[in-house]
Amino acid sequence: MELSTNPEKKQMKNDIIPAQFSSQCGSRGEWANKKEFILAVIGEIIGLGNVWRFPYLCFKNGGGAFLIPYFLFLFTCGIPIFFLEMSMGQMTGQGAITCWRKICPLIQGLGYGSQIIMLYTVMYYIVILAWGFFYLFSSFSSELPWVSCNNTWNTGNCVEFHINVSSTKNLSQTVTSSVEEFWQRKVLGLSDSIEELGGVHWDLAGCLLLSWVVCYFCIWKGVKSSGKVVYVTATFPYLMLFVLLIRGLTLPGAVDGITLYLSPDLTQLADPQVWLDAGSQVLFSYAVCTGCMVSMGSYNKYNNDCYRDAFALCLLNSATSLVAGFAIFSVLGFMSHELSVDITAVAESGPGLAFIVYPQAVSMMPLPQLWAVLFFLMIIFLGLDSQFVYLEGLVTSISDLYPSFFYTGHRRKLLLLSVCVLSFLVGLSMVTEGGLYVFQLFDYYACNGIPLLVFAILESCCIGWVYGADPYYNNIENMIGYRPSAYMKICWKFLTPCVSAGVLLFSMIKFTPLRYNDTYEYPRWALAVGLCLGFSSVIMVPLWCFYSLARKRGELKHSTSDDPSSGEPPQRTR
């Protein structure tokens, strides 16, 4: 059958809804307006990684030179996959699993695998919110509890860091700061190994429960409720980031911190690790290869211009990361200036930046309680909308598997409640004395790196070669009214799989087992658990292929695509 580009065949959404789904129309829901969709995606992609990971990676990997591999991956992998997933959801009106039934049924295992990653993510990511709530509540005190060593959790090696202390560079390595002891001994109650999980830290468990309750009620009515919540959760962090940026730029030593943040060192580009860091940061921060963008796009109106949206949202994300670096490193420059130490001594990534370095920095400022409250509110809101959008995507994908069941009565709410309760129970293992070790297993193996790269390669090859980039472009033209730049086709067919494969190869060559704080080595059984977590999502792809081929009795022709050569878009379900 010849490709059809007849304008008369560019049907609107209601014209392509199959009759058997017409009774469900409206039950699945849509965004009330485009603003809600934009804010929801902003809340998802602009999260903690923009604040505590990108600035540190930029500083560690050659400053301004790091932007070269970062933007290379952004334009060859990040934006193309982001647009691919968003358009796929909008085109089919389905979540991350069932959309593949309409695009390429043989690769439906990609959908199942991506939802396994998303399930792992919602289980561990929310623990960061629990830490944030703990610090927020602790900030409402006459004296910040991490400032002094006169607390029950402090040891004899504790030392207080004040503005007037200038001799800290001469302190013994056995000395620990009051901020570190608050984090490790009060908040975490950290044990010596993962084999010593110990008991549950009930104060932290209460914060975890609070986080889950908030997330549940943010999305319990689907996009009808989450679309309203994002007006606050997506905009408030920008307000806080702006306030912290202005405050940081007015501190002594801020210029030195920003200079070190962006000073280019082109020799670093010869290190493969720099390119690995850039690739993983792009895939992680853009929430691609998890099916989240597919679910968010599925609630759009059929003719929404998702091509323009994808570019604008991706550029906003990267711009936010750069600005966040100014806010963070201006404060780190201030710390370096006040403590008379090199900035490398205070620069950290991940939880160490949010819960050790920055709390120490705000304790040196006038009105420390105010700045602590503002900072941890920003951390909570950054994590909150990312968490509940991930949760929304997961529940959407499961519900779309059995729409006649889950979109009836309150069954979807009960499904959401079940996921929340299950995830909370698993999360309790991460608020024990050895919980941080469990948290890192999920973060390092299950939700980052190799699984995301594998899915990036498979997604782009599936659309570029199996379904066909040209038929898919015809579908997009039918949907948004014009053909996007041919650059996207080039990326899906060549650039994205090649660049992702290169990063994957380097990742496997340079793979090193997880270590905590560069000192503690995980036991072999724990590393095996971590590898199983990562492999459990990838294995779904070949398992589904074998299952599908066995069911079709080897009829590959019936398992690749409905009929991409027709030029008609996959039927959109509501």
Residue, then its C-alpha position, 0 to 999 in steps of 0.5 A: m500500500e502506498l504512503s498516503t499524505n492526502p490532507e483529507k485523511k488527516q483526521m481529528k482525534n474523535d475520528i480515529i477512536p475505535a468504536q469499542f473504546s467510545s464508551q470509555c471516552g473521557s474516563r481516562g482524562e486529558w489535561a484541562n489545558k496545555k499549561e497543566f501539561i507543560l508544568a507537569v513535565i517541567g516538574e518531572i524533568i527539573g528535579l534534584g539532579n539539576v541542583w545537586r548533580f549537574p553543577y558538580l559534574c560540570f565542576k569535576n569534568g573540566g568546567g565549561a569544557f564539560l558543556i561540549p559533551y553535554f550538549l552533544f548528547l543533548f542534541t543527539c540523544g536527549i531531545p530526539i528521545f524526549f520528542l519520540e516518547m512524547s509524540m508516541g504517547q500523544m499519538t496513541g493516547q496510551g501509556a508506556i506499555t500499550c503504546w507499543r501494541k500500536i507501534c511495534p508489538l514485538i518490542q512491547g517488552l520495552g514498555y514492561g521494562s521501562q515500568i520496572i525501572m519506574l517502579y524502582t524509581v518511585m520506591y527509592y526516590i521518595v526517600i530523599l523527600a523523607w530526608g528533606f522533611f526531616y531537615l525542614f522540621s529540624s530547621f524550626s528551632s532556635e539553633l540549627p541542630w547541626v551547628s553544635c556538638n552539644n547533642t546526644w548523637n555527637t561523638g568526641n571527634c565532633v568539631e563545630f564549624h563557625i565563621n571564625v574558624s580558619s584552622t580547619k585545614n589543619l584538623s586531623q582526618t579523624v575529626t568529623s564536623s557537626v553537620e556530618e554527624f547530624w547527617q550520619r548519626k541523627v538522620l541516618g543512624l548509619s551502620d557499618s555495612i549493608e549486612e547490619l540493617g538494624g532497626v527502622h528509624w521511626d522519625l524518618a519512617g514518619c517522614l517517609l509516610l508523610s511523603w507518600v500521603v502527600c504524593y497519593f493525594c496529589i494524583w489520586k484523581g489522575v491528571k485532574s488533581s495532579g494538573k492543579v498541584v503542579y501550579v505550585t510544585a513546578t513554580f515554587p522551586y524556581l522562586m526559591l532558586f532565584v532567591l538563593l541565587i541572589r543571596g549566593l551572588t552577594l556572599p564573599g567568595a561567590v565569584d571564586g566559586i563561579t569561576l571554578y564552576l565554569s573555568p574550561d579545562l579542555t584536557q579533561l575531554a580526553d577522559p572517557q569518564v567525562w563523556l560517560d557522565a555527560g550521557s548519563q546526566v542527559l538521560f537521567s535528567y530528561a526522564v527518558c527511557t522510563g516511559c514517563m514522557v509517554s504517559m504524560g503525552s498520552y493525556n494531551k489533545y491529539n493535535n497538540d504541537c509536541y515538537r515545539d513543546a519538546f524543544a522548549l522544555c529540553l532547553l529550559n531544563s538545561a538552562t535551569s541546570l546552568v543557573a542552579g550551578f551559579a546558585i550552588f557554587s556561589v555558596l561553595g565559594f563562600m564556604s571556601h572563603e570563610l573556612s580558608v580551604d580549597i573549594t574541592a574540599v567542600a564540593e560534593s555531589g548528590p545527598g552530600l551536597a544537599f544534606i551536608v555541604y549546604p546545611q553547613a553553608v546556611s549555618m554561616m549566614p545571617l538568619p540561618q533558619l530562614w535560609a535552611v527552610l527555603f532551601f529544604l522547601m526547594i528540595i522537597f518541591l523539586g523531588l515531590d513533583s518528580q515523584f508523583v509524575y513518575l507515580e502517575g506514569l506508572v499507574t497510567s501504564i498499568s491501568d491502560l493494560y486493563p482499561s475496562f477494569f481500572y477506569t471503572g469506579h474507584r479501582r484506579k484509586l485502589l491501584l494507586l493506593s496499592v502501589c503506594v503501600l507496597s513502595f512504602l513497605v519496600g522503602l522502610s528498608m531504606v530508613t533503617e540503620g543500613g538504609l543508605y546502602v540499600f538506597q545506593l543499590f537502587d540508585y546505582y544499578a536499577c535506575n541509572g546507566i546501562p538499562l537506560l542506555v539499552f532502552a535508548i538504543l532499542e527505542s530509536c532503532c525500533i522507530g527508525w528502522v522497524y516501524g520506519a522513520d518516514p511512516y512515523y513522520n507521516n503520522i506526526e504530520n497527521m497529528i500536528g499539521y506539519r513535518p518536523s525537521a529531518y534532523m530527528k529522523i537522522c537521530w533516530k536512525f543513526l546518531t542516537p543509537c550510535v552515540s548511545a551504543g558508544v556510551l554503553l560500551f565505555s560504561m561496560i569497559k569502565f564499570t566499577p562495582l559500587r562503593y560507599n564514600d569510596t571506602y566501603e566495599y559492598p559484599r558480593w551478594a549485595l552486588a549480585v542483588g544490584l545487578c539483578l535489579g538492573f538486569s530485571s528491566v532489560i530482560m523483559v525485552p527478549l522475554w517478550c519477544f520470545y513470548s510474542l513469537a511463540r504466540k504468533r507461531g513465528e509469524l514475525k510479520h504480524s508482530t512488528s507493526d500494524d501497518p506503518s506503510s499506510g501512512e495512517p496514525p496508530q489508532r488513538t485510544r481514549 
